[in-house]
Amino acid sequence: MLVLSRRVGESVVVGDDITITVLEVRGDVVRVGIDAPRSVSVHRAELLAQLADSNTESASPPAKVVASLTEALRQRR
């Protein structure tokens, strides 16, 4: 991980076409602006983690349901 110090108005350039600019610092909150082509996805990390967790929960049935189906299959034999 590259760690840089920047002041308000200063930027960091990633590759040839992504610029990240510090817009404001208020206490422990830093506002940044990201200028990137539309083809580049920019997402907040915590939202991606929440989405991944939600997808995992949706794809994994509750243990009670699995046990019920297992029992039903055993009785069917």
C-alpha positions in Angstrom: 0.0 0.0 0.0 1.3 3.4 -0.9 0.6 6.0 1.8 0.7 9.7 0.9 0.1 13.0 2.6 -2.0 15.5 0.6 -3.4 18.9 1.5 -6.8 20.3 0.3 -6.6 20.9 -3.4 -3.8 18.4 -4.0 -4.2 15.3 -6.1 -2.9 11.9 -6.8 -2.9 10.4 -10.3 -3.4 6.7 -10.8 -2.4 5.3 -14.2 -3.0 7.7 -17.0 -6.7 8.6 -16.5 -7.7 8.6 -12.8 -7.2 11.6 -10.6 -8.0 11.6 -6.9 -8.2 15.1 -5.3 -8.6 16.0 -1.6 -11.6 18.4 -1.5 -12.0 19.0 2.2 -10.8 17.9 5.6 -13.2 18.3 8.5 -12.0 16.7 11.8 -11.6 13.0 11.0 -13.6 13.2 7.7 -11.8 13.6 4.4 -13.8 14.4 1.3 -12.2 13.3 -1.9 -13.1 13.7 -5.5 -12.4 10.9 -8.0 -12.1 11.8 -11.7 -12.2 8.5 -13.7 -13.5 7.4 -17.1 -17.0 6.0 -17.1 -15.6 2.5 -17.8 -13.9 2.4 -14.4 -16.1 1.3 -11.5 -15.7 3.3 -8.3 -17.4 2.0 -5.2 -17.2 2.5 -1.5 -15.5 -0.5 0.1 -18.0 -0.9 2.9 -20.9 -1.1 0.4 -19.1 -3.8 -1.6 -18.5 -5.8 1.6 -22.1 -5.4 2.6 -23.3 -6.5 -0.8 -21.0 -9.6 -0.7 -22.3 -10.5 2.8 -25.9 -10.1 1.6 -25.3 -12.2 -1.5 -23.7 -14.9 0.7 -26.7 -14.9 3.0 -29.1 -15.1 0.1 -27.3 -18.0 -1.5 -26.9 -20.0 1.7 -30.1 -21.5 3.1 -30.7 -21.6 6.8 -29.5 -24.7 8.7 -33.1 -25.6 9.7 -34.2 -25.7 6.0 -31.2 -27.9 5.1 -32.0 -30.3 8.0 -35.7 -30.4 7.0 -34.9 -31.2 3.4 -32.4 -33.9 4.5 -34.9 -35.5 6.8 -37.6 -35.4 4.0 -35.2 -37.1 1.6 -34.3 -39.8 4.2 -38.0 -40.6 4.8 -38.6 -40.9 1.1 -36.2 -43.9 0.8 
